[in-house]
């Protein structure tokens, strides 16, 4: 079920946090990894770690908010390691604060990465998978990383939450549109965990107060996403598409 030795997986936002961790996990299951992000120096560290453990990885520069960069990134990936048959669209950003004081430029930045970036990544992946015969092989896998904030209201984080709600609906619609083309699209919505993206906020008094409301009074470990993401990238998930998988240790109960 978790054998990915026949898979070439491109993961965005692979330079740190969830993306970096998942890259190591997927490589450990045998996948060939394409590590994509803007911070290429940090990608190199991830690549060295994967190769040091006996895996295969290449690093490419990609700004998911820029269509030309996404296309060029897939071109570079194919030239370096061959066709990509699985994608984890993980790149994301956040800017917290009240909507009353948020600059419209910050709204645009968040949606450019979290919504448009996911769309551009998924669309380019699907286009290539279809050309490569996904309909016959039933082999295409696209996993979108969302957030529990897509459905659970987090105070003072309206734009990030809205962008992740967009990811959920985008993923389900793309799954329907591509259901006859051999491309599965699924969404994973994690709960609160400590990563580079959340470190500063999680040390705040507001975050500590929120933590106290969780049934288990704890944050998740990043490796809690390993089983579901691995499964959704694998052959075993051939009949799973359009799903939104909430992994939150009961935080939203």
N, C-alpha and C positions, 0 to 999 in steps of 0.2 A: 504493500500500500504506500509506503514512503520511499520507494526506490525511484530516484530521479536521474538515474544514470543515462537515460535517453533524452534528457531535457537540457535545453539552453535557455536560461532564464535571465531576462534583463530586469534589474531592480533600480528604480529611481530613488534619489535621496539616500544613496548607499554610503555616503561619506561619514555618517554618524548615526547615533540613536537606534531607532527601530530598524531602519534600513541596513545599517552596518551589521547589526545582530542577525537579522534574517538572512543576509548574504552568507554569513558563515554557516548558519544552520542548513540552508539549501545546498551549499557546496558540500557539506558533510554528508548529505544524502545522495551525493554523486552527480549533482547538476553542474554544468558548465555555466559560470556566472559572468554576466556583463554588468559591471558596476558603473552606474551613471549618476552624475551630480555636477554641480558647478565647481565645487572645491576639489580639483583634481589631485592636489597634494595629499589631501586626507584620503582620497580614494586609493592612492598608492599604498598607504599603510594597510588598508583593508585587503588589497590584492596580495600584498606580501604575506599577510597572515593566512589567507586561504591557500596560497601556493606552498607555504611552509608546512601546512597540514596535509599536503598531497593533493590539493584540489586544483581546478583550472579556473582562471579568472582573467578578464581584461578590464581595463578602465577606460571610460570615454567621458568627455566633457559634454554635458547636456543641461540646457536651461529649459525646463519643461514648459515655461510660459511662452517660449518663442518657437513658433512652428518650424522655422528653418533649422533651428538648433536640434529639435526633436528628429526631424528627417535626417539630418546629417549624422546624428548619433546612431540611429538605426543602420544607416549606411556603413558607418565605421564598425559597428558591432558585427554586421554580416561579413565585412571584409576580414575582420580579425579572427572570428570564431565560428562563422556560419550562421544560418537562419535562426532567428529567435522564435521559439514556439510557446514561451510562457513569459508573462510580464507581471511584475508586482509594482503597481503605481503607488509609491509610498511618499514621494516628495510632498512636503507641506510646510506651512509657516503659520504663525499667529501673531496678532497684536491685540492685547487685551485693553479693556477700558470701556467706559460708558459710551454708548452710541452718541450721546449729546455732544461729546467733545472730540469724537474721532474725525480725523481728516478724511475727505473723500479719496485722497490719494492712497491712504492706508487701506480703505475698502477695496480699491482697485488692485492693490498689491496682493492682498489675501486671496481674492477671487482669481487673480491671474495665475497663481501657483496652485491653489487648492482645487479649483474647479476647471478653469481652462487648461491647466497643465495636465490634469487627469484625463480630460477629453482628448487633448492632442496626443498624449502617450497611448491611450487605449485605441484611438482611431488609427494611428500609424501602425501599431502592432497588428490590429485586425486586418488592415489592408494587406499587409505582407503575409500574414497567416493564410488568408484566403487564396492569394496567388500561389502559395506553396502547397495548396491542396488540403486545407483544413477540413473542407466539407467531406472529402473521402476518408481522411484519416481520423476525423473527430478528435483532433489533437490540440487545438488552440486553447490556451488558458490565460485569462486576464483576471488579476486580483486587485481590487481597489481598496486602499486603506482609508477608512473613514474614521469615525469617532462616535462615542456614545452621546456626545453633545449634539449630534444630528437630530436626536429625538428627546434628549434630556436637557432641560434648561439649566445652563450654567450662567449665573449672574456676571455681568460685565464682560461677556465674551460673545456678543451677538453676531459679529461678522464671521468669525471662525466657525461658529455653530451653523450659521446659514450656509456657509460654503460646504460644510460636511453633509448637510441635508441635501444639498445639490448633488453631491457625489453619490449618495444613496439612490436617489431617483434616476440620475444619469446611468448608474450601473444597471439598475433593473430594466430600464428602457433599452439600453444597448444589448443586454442579454436577450430581450425579446426580438430585437431587430436582427440579431446575428444568430438566432437559435437554429436556423437551417443552414448555416454556413460553417459549422464545425468549430465555432469559437464560443467558449463558455466565459461568462463574466459574472464574478461574484464579489461581494463586498464584505470586508471584515471591519467591525466597529469596536475598537478597543476601549476599555475603561482607562482610568487614571493610572499612569505609571511614570516613574522618574526617568526622563531622558534629557538630552541637551535642550530640547524645545520647551520643556516644562520646569526645568530645575529652579529658575528664579521664582516662578509663581508658587511652586510647591513649598517654598520656604517662607511664604507670607502667612500672616495670621488668618487671612480669609481661607487659604487652602487648608490650614490646620483645622479650622472650624468645619469646613466641608468634610474632611476626613473623619471627623468625629461623628458624622451622620451616616457613614457607611455601615451596613450591618456587621461587617467583619473588621471595621476600623483599621483598614490597611490599604496600601497601594498594591498594584500588581507588579510582579516581576516581568521583565520584557520577554522572557522565554515562554510565557504563557501563550504567546501567539504561534509558537513553532508548529504544533500539531495541525492546526486548522490551515495555516498558510501552506504548509508542505502538502497536505491532502489536496487542497484546491489547485495546486500546481501539477499534481500527479495524474497518471492515467486512471487511477481509481475513481476520480471525480467526474468521469465522462458524462454522467447523468445528473450533474449538479450545476445548475445555472440560474442566475437571478436571485440568489440567496443573499440575505443580509445576516451575518453571523455576529452577534453581540458577545464579546468576550470581556467581561468586566468584574469577575469575582463577586457578583451580586451587588455591585456598588449602586446600581440604579433601582434596586428593589425598594 
